[in-house]
Amino acid sequence: MTALERIQTDFLVVGAGVAGLRAAVTLAESGSVLVLAKDRLEESNSQWAQGGIAVVLSDDDEIELHEADTIAAGDGLCNRDAVRTLVEDGPAEVQLLMHWGTHFDREGSRLMFAREGAHSRSRVLHAHGDSTGREMTRALYVKASSIPNLRFESFAAVTDLLTASGEVAGALAFDGKTGKLVEIRARAVLLATGGLGRVFRETTNPDVATGDGVAMAYRAGAVVSDIEFVQFHPTALHLEGAPRFLLSEALRGAGAYLRNKAGERFVNELSARDVVSRAIFAEMERTGEPHVYLDLTHLADVPRRFPRIYETCSGYGIDLVKGPAPVHPAAHYAMGGVETDLQGRTSLPRLFAAGEVACTGVHGANRLASNSLLEGLVFGARAARAMRELAGAGRADRVEELDLRFPRIAEAPLRDIAWKYAGVERHGEGLAEAVRRLSGVEMGAAAAPVRLDFEVRNMHAVASLIARCALAREESRGGHYRLDFPEKRPEFQKHSLIARGDSGVRFG
């Protein structure tokens, strides 16, 4: 395949969620900006974020408390400087977002703050009850669309980063409408591609969350960090034939109960997500049931407080006012990703990353609920400010040739391998089997590739990275739980690091 079209821009933003849109607005002050959406804008991970955004704006809260809660959830692996940056920059970013037209829920004129699991204060803002990400993205898109030198394009897939002399020079995109490849040259590139949950058979993530940014960066030579830390949300809707729709943390924050088939409660619903997920797995194993139940029947005004969740469940025959919903853990959020500093810089010159695709260390081994949207805002803005320093940089004339081979494995068995061996509970033998099976997949050319081919290529790369790093981390910490190493080990209170060509996983 050859690229038949070339596009030039000053700044390229890959991804149109909160991090990408926030960055694009600031970048447009210093040059032309192209924002690439993989699909419709409505399919970003941010759009599906039902939970709120945690920020210190109430009178009874303090920056230091938000910082302490985040570090406690991170289970010994948070980058303290990154956490401090998040909680200190957050209030101004959220206020700016409100100035740009974001409408958070209020009681009269006062903002409504909710408390969610592992937060010591009520500091979580919501929009329309359970559509916070959608509302934030809406306001950011309206703002971005009003800027003349900022434009959007939708391609079926951004396949690879372009490099020249060790620097990133742009990206290669696959146009699903024409079946052709498009070269996009830029002075600097921001990866804001969101999550990787579709690597797993059970996930709350939308179809577009196939780990594209991590895979592209890894193939280009960037360092990937802490990729073994995947957060499995405890409460995804578990019905035959239905998607694993997320039943938000906010439901348990509002007082919903987790019950087994006999109606018994078996866990503190406000514990950290990894604790609740493992408790659900243990209860399912004890009872032999395929799921447990989330009970809201004792709560008032459920349809008004959680309209999107209520309507979705109703569409599948579950009336949350009258009865509980069957739930099961599912892959939800990646704490690790492309390693960056506090300005979004990766190990590759001219490549930046922000949001879920990035690993600043702010989440450590386990993300505190409702910190992800805040991270997208804060580090999207910081990355943009750093990228603007490259406004006068040149563009490469020639780029290095890419390896466009595809793994000979179908999507379903690939996702089964990730879920079976690198899911909520892991074991060294299973992880070694996953590494063996994934590394043994044959690679080959595709005569007329489609979007799914590029996605499976990326999912294969990411699943391999998760399995390798999870096998190397011989302990349990945060979202990473090893049945054969069930305790934390001080020698592993370090970040995993891996790059293309490394013989193994490093810790530092």
KABELRA-V238677 format. One record per helix or strand of 3 or more residues. SS is the DSSP state (~ for helix, > for strand). FROM is the first residue (numbers start at 1). TO is the last residue. If there is no record, write none. Layout:
SS,FROM,TO
SS,FROM,TO
//
This chain:
>,3,8
>,11,14
~,18,27
>,33,37
~,41,43
~,46,48
~,63,73
~,80,99
~,132,145
>,150,154
>,157,164
>,167,175
>,180,185
>,188,191
~,197,199
~,212,220
>,230,237
~,249,253
>,257,259
~,273,287
>,292,295
~,302,305
~,307,315
>,325,334
>,337,339
>,351,353
~,355,357
~,372,390
~,411,422
~,428,439
~,451,472
~,490,492
>,496,498
//
